Every structure is written in structure tokens, then in C-alpha cells.
């Protein structure tokens, strides 16, 4: 059985619709999964015009059971935004409302078993907040919609290298007070679980320090001595392949050398800077902790090049491939 992947275009003012058009013209994509496009026909059509690449959309009745199509791509039509409401490269309430409506529909489809996973074009958080997003980010929004109460965190991956975060969208001044044995343990277990669902039987994980030189024996902070070292030791004693804490200016050298599969970071930019420097156009964000695979390119809506036909599809293709792989290994 091929994975059933639902795709939504993301913010219609950004590069998402163009990326979807480019993705569906990539070799092997329609053979790898049954794809269901979810959204406004004119949004996908505009993406095709910008990309200079077209594909056939076949409307389907998802309640009929098997919605796969022999030619083109299956399409569930919605009306979330009028063409004249789309202002390219602009944050708008209408764009954010369109995102929330298509996301809600995709979440309903995964809950009812219509699709196995979601891939979405880049969202713009400012637009979503204008439209009424009452959460810090889309991950927490999705978690509430899906009834998730367990630990969740955005995970990022690039060329087989993964990161998770102990803290995420909080002020840097609050990071040290937020780190605890419980949160570090949850972050390690989460990325271990996701990597196993990505086909890695025994993930190798390193934990990053929070302070310069991993605290230098307590001279530059004691979080490593008080929290990180005991937590890592306890996890390793539980037969996990985990080590650290390593100074954050060297731990990614281990990842680049393929000595490890993942780095657990203490705060948002600690991992994001490393991955985006290594390959901004190839990075993927996976919404960790949800009951279904959800992936998206990590680069954002790129308003600076929206509508210009210049968007690089690399990260979107990587997000699609990861979603397909995770569906295949989800219950293993």
C-alpha cells in the first residue's frame, strides 16, 4: 500500500503554491504515494503559472473510500480565499485564514483515516495570528486539534542529520530556568522515537550543552553539572545510545562526520543556525509528538522571491520523502 499524503499549499501569498507545482513535477513523486491536494483550485493553478509547470487535478469524493486516481493528482476542493484577496509577498489576515482552514481540513482527514500524513507549504505565523491563531505556533495548534497532551517539539533534519529542542519559542533569558531533567529526557525520547519511525533502528544521539565550553567545570554555569550530565548518564544506563553534554560549537562536527544521527539542543537557534548554514534550501521541519507524520520545508514563505518563479523545491521534496518514509515505518 502506498502512503496517502495530504498536501496543502501553505500561505497563498508565499512560495508554497509554486513549490507544490514543482514537487508534483519531480521524478518519482506520484509513484511514491497517493497524493491528495487540499485547498483552492485557483491557488494551485497560480502556483503552476509561477513555476511554469503544470499538473492535472482530478476532483475526488474522499468519502468513497479509495480516492486514488489513475491520472493526475487527486484534489479536494475548498473555497478559503478569493483570488483578489491574495497579495503576493504580503502578510494578510485572508492568507492566514486560508492556511487555518486548509490545515483544519487536513487534520480532519488524518483523524478519519483519509490520509496518512500531511505535507504543507510554508506558513506565515504573523498572518495566522492576524486570522486568530491563539497558539505560539502551528505545532501547538495541531496538537490541540488532535487531542495530544504528550510532549511535543519541532524537529529539524537536513541530509540525515536531525535536531530536537528542549525549549523552543521562548525568550533566551528564560532558557536556563526552563531546562530540567524531565524536559531533556522527553526531548531525547521524542527524537529517538521519530528516528526509529524514519527507519533508523538504533539512533545515535548527542546532547548539546547550554553554556560555553559545556560550563568549563562550573566556571561558566552549572546546568551541565546539575542537570545535563546526570540526565544523560541515566538515559545511557537505560540502554539508549546517547552521550553529552557537548559544547554546542563542536557537537555539530560530530553530526557532519556522521558519527551521530541527532543533536538535542537547549534552545531554538542553537540548532537552527547550524542546520540552516549547512543547507538552507534542504532543511525540513517535522512536527514531533503528533500521532501522524507532518512535515514541511524549514525555510519559510520567502516573501522576497514570492511570485518570481525562483523557489527551490529541494526542501519540499525532502519533506515529502520523509513523510512517506515515516508512514512506512510508523508502527515498527
Secondary structure, 3 states (H helix, E strand, C coil): CCEEEEEECCCCCCCHHHHHHHHHCCCCHHHHEEEEEEECHHHHHHHHHHHCCCCCEEECCHHHCCCCCCCCEEEEECCCCCHHHCCCCCCCHHHHHHHHHHHHHHHHHHHCCCCCEEEECCCCHHHHHHCCCCCCCHHHHHHHHCCCCCCCEEEEEECCEEEEECCCCCCHHHHHHHCCHHHHHHHHHHHHHHHHCCCCCCCCEEEECCCHHHHHHHCCCCHHHHHHHHHHHHHHHCCCCEEEEECCCCHHHHHHCCCCCEEEECCHHHHHHHHHHHHCCCCEEEEECCCCEEEEECCCCCCCCCCCCCCCCHHHHHHHHHHHHHHHHCCC
